[in-house]
Amino acid sequence: MCDIQVSSAAQKMAEVTKKMENVLCRDKQISLLTDLLGKDDQYTVPSIFLYGHTSTGKTLVVNTLLKSLQVPHVLVNCVECYSQRYLYEHILNNINHGEKVSTKHYDDLMKCDNMNDFIRLIKQVLEEKKLLNQTLYIVLDKAERLRDMESNILPAFLRLQELASINVCTIMVSEIVWEKYRFGTGFCEPLVIHFPDYSKDELVQILCMDCPEDYTLGFYNIYVNLVLSIFHFACRNLNELRHLVLLNFKTYTLPITSGEATANDTKLLWKHIEPHLKKSLHTLYLREVSSSQWERYQKQLENSDNPQLQGLSHRQHVELPYYSKYLLIAAYLASYNPAKSDRKFFAKHSGKNKKSAQAKKTERTSNHMLGPKPFALDRLMAIFYSIVEGKVAPTANIFMQISSLITLHFLGHASGEDQIEQPKYKCLVSLEFIKAVARTVNFDVLRYLYDFV
């Protein structure tokens, strides 16, 4: 009897290992989680905290592992369950009716408004489903959203095994470190597991899984390495890189399909794809168009000399709030103008000497060649109020738009994010882009740039 149980357990682990083969470069995390989860009828750790940057395989590993082990589990996206009531009801109804809760279950859907009722009802549901002898796993994806809910929710989920006296494990998946969750008292420290960023070699290995059947793995590997040679320093996001690799592969193989080159003509293929990759670099993280629209745009650009078609790469059509445009212009001016020139450009009576400025123009080094320089928040706001049309009150809405520009990767932090007293930023957009933004508000940005005066 014992031999039968051992063989069945070994067979089950072999099946799990086979299913996890498609999850690459996460062997250490998979092995650790497998050891922690243990057998179905054994108590495991009360809570596990997984953290790492976007697209590092956290959710994929947890979901695949739980489905492979075929253990009771509930997957919760805390963005969708934006209130505590939706959160409680989603967990309870998924345990009661399975993952797909249809409209036929509407009359049987459970209602829950607070944590006390949730603890009572979850134990009741597990008893009805006869799941008390098995470990229930509750996966809270985007767990950082729990910090914005009532203060008792996060500690209660961490201690759910103790409070409800049931065999349950809470798995929190987050993009921020555990230290940013601590507030107040009553916390049960979870077991923390880090998912580091993929290395370049790991990214190549993962991206090569999308190799088309018409081409060899070695050919696709060379192509992926070429793409990463352009984008790896600017982007480590696996989803973004995968999108770019798939988007440009048809352009890369165009000389082969037209008969101009063979698969071994790497230099010719690189010469053909290089300008397209550099254009894609301008739209990194900014999904201006879909893949099909991008391909249509490339064909129109090749078949026409019309300069109006250059609007995508130069982003001549930018949809930003009115004041955000002026904030971005002010940030660009602060990044590429020396601080000593602010009085010359923005003071009404600066008393500037045109002759001395003309004499020094040939001696100075171009600031655009040196790249953007960091600037303080107070300097940004001073330039903003000097160039914006009309009087603008310094409200919270203006400062929220700065955060939006950072989220869009138009601005970047030049100092630590926790530096509240005097944060510093850099402007990350190109000159062509800022000229396109300035045109939408009829602002001649070149008149205020030190390199062009």
C-alpha positions in Angstrom: 0.0 0.0 0.0 2.8 2.3 0.9 4.6 1.5 -2.4 1.5 2.4 -4.3 1.2 5.8 -2.6 4.9 6.6 -3.2 4.6 5.6 -6.9 1.5 7.7 -7.4 3.1 10.7 -5.7 6.2 10.3 -7.9 4.0 10.0 -11.0 2.2 13.2 -10.1 5.5 15.1 -9.6 6.7 13.8 -12.9 3.5 15.2 -14.6 4.0 18.5 -12.8 7.6 18.7 -13.9 6.6 18.1 -17.5 4.0 20.8 -17.4 6.5 23.3 -15.9 9.0 22.8 -18.7 7.4 25.7 -20.6 8.2 28.0 -17.7 11.8 28.8 -18.5 14.5 30.4 -16.3 12.6 30.1 -13.1 13.8 26.7 -11.8 15.0 28.0 -8.4 11.6 29.7 -7.7 9.6 26.7 -8.9 11.7 24.3 -6.8 11.3 26.4 -3.7 7.5 26.9 -4.1 7.0 23.1 -4.8 8.8 22.3 -1.5 6.7 24.9 0.4 3.4 23.7 -1.0 4.1 20.1 0.0 1.3 17.5 0.1 -2.4 18.4 -0.3 -3.4 17.4 3.2 -0.5 19.0 5.0 -0.5 22.5 6.5 1.8 24.8 4.7 3.1 28.3 5.6 0.3 30.8 6.3 1.5 33.3 3.7 4.0 33.7 0.8 5.0 37.0 -0.7 6.4 37.0 -4.3 7.8 40.2 -5.7 9.7 41.4 -8.7 9.4 43.8 -11.6 6.8 43.6 -14.4 7.0 40.5 -16.6 9.4 38.4 -14.4 7.2 35.3 -14.4 5.6 35.7 -10.9 2.0 35.1 -11.9 2.9 32.6 -14.6 4.8 30.4 -12.2 2.2 30.4 -9.4 -0.8 29.8 -11.8 0.9 27.0 -13.7 2.2 25.3 -10.6 -1.2 25.4 -8.8 -3.0 24.1 -11.9 -0.4 21.4 -12.4 -0.7 20.2 -8.8 -4.5 20.3 -9.1 -5.0 21.7 -5.6 -7.9 24.0 -4.6 -7.0 27.6 -5.3 -8.5 30.9 -6.1 -6.9 33.5 -8.4 -7.7 37.1 -7.5 -6.7 40.2 -9.5 -6.8 43.0 -6.9 -7.2 45.6 -9.8 -10.5 44.1 -10.8 -11.7 43.5 -7.2 -11.2 47.2 -6.3 -13.3 47.1 -3.1 -13.3 44.8 -0.1 -16.8 43.5 -0.9 -15.9 42.4 -4.4 -12.7 40.9 -3.1 -14.5 38.8 -0.4 -17.4 37.7 -2.7 -15.0 36.8 -5.6 -13.1 34.4 -3.3 -16.2 32.9 -1.8 -18.1 32.4 -5.0 -15.1 30.9 -6.8 -14.7 28.3 -4.1 -18.4 27.6 -4.1 -19.0 27.5 -7.9 -15.5 27.2 -9.5 -13.6 29.7 -11.6 -16.4 30.3 -14.1 -19.3 31.8 -12.2 -22.1 32.1 -14.7 -25.5 33.9 -14.5 -27.3 30.7 -13.6 -25.6 30.9 -10.2 -26.9 34.4 -9.6 -29.4 33.4 -6.9 -26.7 31.4 -5.1 -24.1 34.0 -5.1 -22.8 34.8 -1.6 -22.8 38.3 -0.2 -20.1 39.5 2.2 -19.3 43.0 3.4 -16.6 42.6 6.1 -13.7 40.5 7.2 -15.6 38.8 10.1 -18.3 37.5 7.8 -15.7 36.4 5.3 -13.8 34.3 7.9 -17.1 32.7 9.0 -18.3 32.1 5.4 -15.1 30.7 4.0 -15.0 28.0 6.7 -18.6 27.2 6.0 -18.1 26.9 2.2 -15.0 24.6 2.7 -17.1 22.4 5.0 -19.9 22.1 2.4 -17.4 21.3 -0.3 -15.5 18.9 1.9 -12.3 20.7 1.3 -11.2 21.1 5.0 -8.7 18.3 4.6 -6.9 20.0 1.7 -4.9 23.2 1.6 -6.7 26.1 -0.1 -4.4 28.6 -1.8 -5.6 32.2 -2.3 -3.5 34.1 -4.9 -3.7 37.9 -4.6 -2.2 39.3 -7.8 -1.4 43.0 -7.8 -1.4 42.8 -4.0 -0.1 46.4 -3.7 -3.7 47.5 -4.2 -4.6 46.0 -0.8 -2.7 48.9 0.9 -5.4 51.3 -0.3 -8.2 49.3 1.3 -9.2 49.2 5.0 -6.2 48.7 7.3 -7.5 45.3 8.7 -7.6 43.5 5.3 -3.9 43.0 4.7 -3.1 41.7 8.3 -6.1 39.5 8.2 -5.2 37.8 4.9 -1.7 37.2 6.3 -3.2 35.5 9.4 -6.1 33.9 7.7 -4.9 30.4 8.6 -4.8 31.3 12.3 -8.0 33.4 12.3 -10.3 30.9 10.5 -8.6 27.8 11.8 -8.5 26.2 8.3 -5.7 24.9 6.1 -5.2 28.0 3.9 -2.2 29.7 2.4 -2.3 33.3 1.1 0.1 34.0 -1.8 0.6 37.7 -2.5 2.1 38.7 -5.9 3.5 42.2 -6.1 5.8 44.5 -8.0 7.1 46.3 -4.9 9.2 45.1 -2.0 7.6 43.9 1.3 9.1 46.8 3.3 6.5 49.1 1.6 3.6 47.1 3.0 4.5 47.5 6.7 2.3 49.9 8.6 1.0 49.7 12.2 1.2 46.4 14.1 -0.3 43.0 13.9 1.5 41.8 10.8 2.4 38.2 10.3 5.7 38.2 8.3 5.2 36.2 5.1 7.9 34.1 3.5 9.4 36.4 0.8 10.6 35.1 -2.6 12.2 37.4 -5.1 11.8 37.1 -8.8 14.8 38.9 -10.3 14.9 40.4 -13.8 15.8 38.1 -16.7 19.3 38.3 -17.9 20.0 39.0 -21.6 20.7 35.3 -22.2 17.5 34.3 -20.4 15.5 36.8 -22.5 16.9 35.3 -25.7 16.0 31.8 -24.5 12.4 32.8 -23.7 11.9 34.8 -26.9 13.2 32.0 -29.0 10.1 29.9 -28.0 8.2 32.0 -30.5 10.3 30.8 -33.4 8.2 30.3 -36.5 8.1 26.8 -38.1 9.4 28.1 -41.4 12.8 29.2 -39.9 15.4 27.4 -37.9 16.0 28.1 -34.2 19.6 29.3 -35.0 18.3 31.9 -37.5 15.7 33.2 -35.1 18.3 33.3 -32.3 20.5 35.6 -34.4 17.5 37.8 -35.1 16.5 38.0 -31.4 20.1 38.9 -30.4 20.1 41.7 -33.0 16.8 43.2 -31.6 18.1 43.0 -28.0 21.3 44.7 -29.1 19.1 47.8 -29.8 16.5 47.5 -27.0 18.1 45.7 -24.1 19.7 48.8 -22.5 16.4 50.8 -22.8 13.9 48.0 -21.9 14.0 44.8 -19.8 10.2 44.2 -20.0 9.7 40.7 -21.5 6.2 41.5 -22.8 7.4 44.7 -24.5 10.4 42.9 -26.1 8.3 40.0 -27.2 5.9 42.5 -29.0 8.8 44.2 -30.7 10.5 40.9 -31.8 7.2 39.6 -33.3 6.4 43.0 -34.8 9.6 43.4 -36.8 10.3 39.8 -37.8 8.3 40.1 -41.1 10.4 43.2 -42.0 13.6 41.3 -41.1 12.8 38.4 -43.4 11.5 40.6 -46.3 14.7 40.4 -48.3 14.5 36.6 -48.0 10.9 36.3 -49.2 11.7 38.7 -52.1 14.7 36.7 -53.1 17.3 39.5 -52.5 19.1 37.6 -49.8 19.4 34.2 -48.1 19.1 33.3 -44.4 22.9 33.3 -44.2 23.3 36.9 -45.4 23.3 38.3 -41.8 24.9 41.7 -42.7 22.4 42.4 -45.5 19.4 41.5 -43.2 20.8 43.7 -40.5 21.3 46.6 -42.8 17.6 46.2 -43.9 16.2 46.0 -40.4 18.3 48.5 -38.5 16.4 51.7 -39.5 13.1 50.0 -38.7 14.3 49.0 -35.2 15.4 52.6 -34.6 11.9 53.8 -35.5 10.4 51.2 -33.2 12.7 52.6 -30.4 10.8 55.9 -30.6 7.6 54.2 -29.7 9.0 52.0 -26.9 6.5 51.6 -24.0 4.0 53.8 -25.9 1.6 51.7 -27.8 0.6 54.4 -30.3 -0.6 51.9 -32.9 -1.4 48.2 -33.2 1.0 45.8 -35.0 -1.2 45.8 -38.2 -1.3 49.6 -38.2 2.5 49.8 -37.9 2.9 47.4 -40.8 0.5 49.5 -43.0 2.4 52.6 -42.0 5.7 51.1 -43.0 4.3 50.2 -46.5 2.9 53.7 -46.9 6.2 55.3 -45.9 8.2 53.1 -48.4 5.8 53.9 -51.2 5.5 57.7 -50.7 7.8 60.7 -50.2 5.0 62.6 -48.4 6.6 64.2 -45.2 3.2 64.1 -43.6 3.6 60.3 -43.2 6.5 60.9 -40.8 4.1 61.8 -38.0 4.3 58.4 -36.3 8.0 58.3 -35.7 8.1 61.9 -34.8 4.8 61.7 -32.9 3.2 64.8 -34.4 -0.1 63.9 -33.0 0.2 63.8 -29.2 -2.8 63.5 -27.0 -1.9 65.0 -23.6 -3.8 67.4 -21.3 -3.1 71.1 -22.0 -1.0 71.8 -18.9 0.8 68.5 -19.3 2.2 69.7 -22.6 3.5 72.9 -21.0 5.0 70.8 -18.2 6.8 68.6 -20.6 8.1 71.6 -22.6 9.3 73.1 -19.4 11.0 69.9 -18.4 12.8 69.7 -21.8 14.0 73.3 -21.4 15.2 72.6 -17.9 17.1 69.4 -19.1 18.8 71.0 -22.0 19.3 74.6 -20.9 22.0 75.6 -18.4 20.5 76.9 -15.1 22.4 80.2 -15.6 20.5 80.8 -18.8 17.0 80.8 -17.2 17.1 84.5 -16.5 18.0 85.2 -20.1 15.1 83.3 -21.5 12.4 83.7 -18.9 13.0 87.0 -17.1 11.2 90.0 -18.6 14.1 92.4 -18.0 17.2 90.2 -18.1 19.5 92.9 -19.6 21.2 90.3 -21.8 24.2 91.3 -23.9 23.6 90.1 -27.5 27.2 90.7 -28.5 28.8 88.6 -25.8 26.2 85.9 -26.4 27.1 85.9 -30.1 30.8 85.7 -29.3 30.4 82.7 -27.0 28.1 80.8 -29.2 31.0 79.3 -31.3 32.9 78.2 -28.1 30.2 76.3 -26.2 29.5 72.6 -26.4 26.1 71.5 -27.6 23.9 70.5 -24.6 22.0 68.1 -26.9 25.1 66.2 -27.6 25.8 65.8 -23.8 22.2 64.5 -23.2 19.6 65.6 -20.6 20.7 66.9 -17.3 18.7 66.5 -14.0 16.7 69.5 -12.7 14.9 70.2 -9.5 11.2 70.4 -9.1 11.2 74.1 -8.2 13.1 75.0 -11.3 10.6 73.0 -13.5 7.7 74.9 -11.9 9.4 78.3 -12.3 9.9 77.7 -16.1 6.3 76.3 -16.4 4.7 79.4 -14.9 6.9 81.6 -17.1 5.8 79.9 -20.4 2.2 78.8 -19.8 -0.5 81.1 -21.1 -2.7 82.6 -18.5 -2.5 82.4 -14.7 -2.4 78.9 -13.2 -2.8 78.2 -9.6 -0.3 75.7 -8.0 -3.0 73.0 -7.3 -2.6 69.3 -6.7 -3.9 68.6 -10.2 -0.7 70.2 -11.7 1.6 68.0 -9.6 -0.5 64.9 -10.4 0.2 65.6 -14.1 3.9 65.4 -13.4 3.4 61.9 -12.0 1.5 61.0 -15.1 4.4 62.2 -17.3 6.7 59.9 -15.3 4.4 57.0 -15.7 4.4 57.5 -19.5 8.2 57.6 -19.4 8.3 61.1 -20.7 10.1 62.1 -17.5 12.3 60.0 -15.3 13.6 60.2 -11.7 17.2 61.4 -11.5 17.2 60.9 -7.7 15.6 58.4 -5.4 11.8 58.1 -5.4 11.8 58.5 -1.6 13.5 61.9 -1.8 10.5 64.1 -1.0 12.2 67.4 -0.1 13.9 68.1 -3.4 13.2 65.5 -6.1 15.1 65.7 -9.4 14.0 64.6 -12.8 15.2 64.2 -16.4 13.3 64.7 -19.6 13.4 61.5 -21.7 11.8 62.7 -25.0 13.6 63.7 -28.2 13.8 67.1 -29.8 11.5 66.1 -32.7 8.9 65.0 -30.1 9.0 68.1 -28.1 8.8 70.2 -31.3 5.6 68.3 -32.2 4.2 68.9 -28.7 5.0 72.6 -28.8 3.3 72.9 -32.2 0.0 71.7 -30.7 0.0 74.7 -28.3 1.6 77.2 -30.8 4.8 77.5 -28.7 8.2 78.1 -30.5 10.4 75.9 -28.4 13.6 76.6 -30.4 13.5 80.3 -29.3 14.0 79.1 -25.7 16.7 76.5 -26.3 20.3 77.5 -25.5 21.7 75.5 -28.4 19.6 77.3 -31.0 20.0 80.9 -29.9 
